[in-house]
Amino acid sequence: RIIPTVVQKKGRDYMKKKILILIVLTLILNIGCTNDQGSLKEEPLVSTEAQDRGIIEKSESISDLVVELYGVDDATTVILNNVALVGVKLSYDNKLDDDIKVTITDAIKGFDSEITSVKITQDNKLFRQIDDIMTQLILGKSYDELVDEIGRISEKIK
């Protein structure tokens, strides 16, 4: 009777070692064979959403700056590719002449040196379109979704 107990004990230890070895091998193979391509993909340093937010804030600041100018009652701005599209509502009996355009352009370029071109309109329809785009951007729509529309507005402003 003593002999079978020792043999049984050795048999159990042997089986435990086999199972342990199989588990370790399975883990090693599992870890070694995983395809972790996510770590190979480069993430942008700044997310698109953060870039959009920065441009929105800059557009809002430019609008605030333009409204502070003499003769301007309201302004809305959208920036795309360093071009500021500015819709203005001027005070009573003011027309958008070259002097006002130069004043607005100088103020914007003085505020932000990255702006290379300023397009200004007094047209109510274009003002609303620019304002609508800004509203959509503020509500979370991406610039990518609005690029074509912004481009069309840019072509309409002389």
C-alpha positions as CSV (number, residue, x, y, z in Angstrom):
1,R,0.0,0.0,0.0
2,I,2.8,2.5,0.6
3,I,4.2,2.1,-2.9
4,P,1.0,3.1,-4.7
5,T,0.6,6.2,-2.6
6,V,4.1,7.4,-3.5
7,V,3.5,6.6,-7.2
8,Q,0.1,8.5,-7.0
9,K,1.9,11.5,-5.4
10,K,4.6,11.5,-8.0
11,G,2.0,11.1,-10.8
12,R,0.1,14.1,-9.4
13,D,3.2,16.3,-9.1
14,Y,4.2,15.3,-12.6
15,M,0.8,16.3,-13.9
16,K,0.9,19.6,-12.0
17,K,4.3,20.4,-13.6
18,K,2.9,19.5,-17.0
19,I,-0.1,21.7,-16.6
20,L,2.0,24.6,-15.2
21,I,4.4,24.3,-18.2
22,L,1.5,24.2,-20.6
23,I,0.0,27.4,-19.0
24,V,3.4,29.2,-19.1
25,L,4.0,28.2,-22.7
26,T,0.5,29.3,-23.6
27,L,1.0,32.7,-22.0
28,I,4.4,33.2,-23.7
29,L,3.0,32.3,-27.1
30,N,-0.1,34.4,-26.5
31,I,2.0,37.5,-25.6
32,G,4.5,36.9,-28.3
33,C,1.9,36.5,-31.0
34,T,-0.3,39.4,-30.3
35,N,-0.5,41.9,-33.1
36,D,-0.3,45.3,-31.4
37,Q,-0.3,47.6,-34.4
38,G,-1.9,50.4,-32.4
39,S,1.4,51.2,-30.8
40,L,3.1,51.6,-34.2
41,K,0.6,54.2,-35.3
42,E,1.7,57.8,-34.6
43,E,-0.7,60.0,-32.8
44,P,-0.8,63.6,-33.7
45,L,0.6,65.9,-31.0
46,V,-2.5,68.1,-31.0
47,S,-5.9,66.7,-31.8
48,T,-8.0,68.1,-34.6
49,E,-10.6,69.1,-32.1
50,A,-8.1,71.1,-30.1
51,Q,-6.9,72.8,-33.3
52,D,-10.5,73.6,-34.3
53,R,-11.1,75.0,-30.8
54,G,-8.1,77.3,-31.1
55,I,-9.1,78.6,-34.5
56,I,-12.7,79.2,-33.2
57,E,-11.3,81.2,-30.3
58,K,-9.1,83.2,-32.6
59,S,-12.0,83.9,-34.9
60,E,-14.2,85.1,-32.0
61,S,-11.4,87.3,-30.7
62,I,-11.0,88.9,-34.1
63,S,-14.7,89.5,-34.3
64,D,-14.6,91.2,-30.9
65,L,-11.6,93.3,-32.1
66,V,-13.5,94.4,-35.2
67,V,-16.6,95.4,-33.2
68,E,-14.4,97.7,-31.1
69,L,-13.5,99.7,-34.2
70,Y,-15.3,103.0,-34.9
71,G,-18.4,102.6,-37.1
72,V,-18.7,98.8,-36.7
73,D,-21.9,97.6,-34.9
74,D,-21.4,93.8,-35.4
75,A,-18.9,91.4,-36.9
76,T,-18.4,87.7,-37.4
77,T,-15.3,86.0,-38.6
78,V,-14.2,82.6,-39.7
79,I,-10.6,81.7,-40.4
80,L,-9.4,79.1,-42.9
81,N,-5.8,78.6,-44.1
82,N,-4.7,82.0,-42.6
83,V,-7.4,83.8,-44.4
84,A,-9.9,85.7,-42.3
85,L,-13.4,86.0,-43.8
86,V,-15.1,88.9,-42.0
87,G,-18.8,89.9,-42.2
88,V,-19.6,93.3,-40.8
89,K,-22.6,95.4,-40.0
90,L,-21.7,99.0,-40.0
91,S,-23.4,101.8,-38.0
92,Y,-26.1,103.8,-39.7
93,D,-25.2,105.5,-43.0
94,N,-21.7,103.9,-43.1
95,K,-20.6,102.2,-46.2
96,L,-17.8,99.6,-46.5
97,D,-15.2,101.8,-48.2
98,D,-11.5,101.3,-48.7
99,D,-10.6,103.3,-45.5
100,I,-12.8,101.0,-43.3
101,K,-11.4,97.9,-45.1
102,V,-7.8,99.1,-44.5
103,T,-8.6,99.9,-40.8
104,I,-10.1,96.4,-40.3
105,T,-7.4,94.6,-42.2
106,D,-4.6,96.4,-40.2
107,A,-6.3,95.7,-36.9
108,I,-6.6,92.0,-37.7
109,K,-3.1,91.6,-39.0
110,G,-1.8,93.5,-36.0
111,F,-3.7,91.2,-33.7
112,D,-2.6,88.0,-35.5
113,S,0.5,88.0,-37.6
114,E,-0.4,84.5,-39.0
115,I,-3.3,86.0,-41.0
116,T,-2.1,86.6,-44.5
117,S,-5.3,87.8,-46.1
118,V,-8.5,89.5,-44.9
119,K,-11.7,89.4,-46.9
120,I,-14.4,91.7,-45.7
121,T,-18.1,91.9,-46.7
122,Q,-21.1,94.0,-45.6
123,D,-23.5,91.7,-47.4
124,N,-26.2,90.5,-45.0
125,K,-26.6,87.1,-46.6
126,L,-22.8,86.4,-46.4
127,F,-22.8,87.8,-42.8
128,R,-25.4,85.2,-41.8
129,Q,-23.6,82.4,-43.7
130,I,-20.3,83.2,-41.8
131,D,-22.2,83.5,-38.6
132,D,-24.0,80.2,-39.2
133,I,-20.6,78.4,-39.9
134,M,-19.2,79.8,-36.6
135,T,-22.3,78.6,-34.8
136,Q,-21.9,75.1,-36.3
137,L,-18.2,75.0,-35.3
138,I,-19.0,76.1,-31.8
139,L,-21.5,73.3,-31.5
140,G,-18.9,70.8,-32.5
141,K,-19.0,70.4,-36.2
142,S,-15.5,70.0,-37.6
143,Y,-13.8,72.4,-40.1
144,D,-13.4,69.4,-42.5
145,E,-17.1,69.2,-42.9
146,L,-17.4,72.9,-43.6
147,V,-14.4,73.6,-45.8
148,D,-16.4,73.6,-49.1
149,E,-18.9,76.0,-47.8
150,I,-16.3,78.3,-46.4
151,G,-14.5,78.2,-49.8
152,R,-17.7,79.2,-51.6
153,I,-18.2,82.2,-49.2
154,S,-14.6,83.2,-49.8
155,E,-15.1,83.2,-53.5
156,K,-18.1,85.5,-53.2
157,I,-16.3,88.1,-51.1
158,K,-14.4,90.5,-53.3
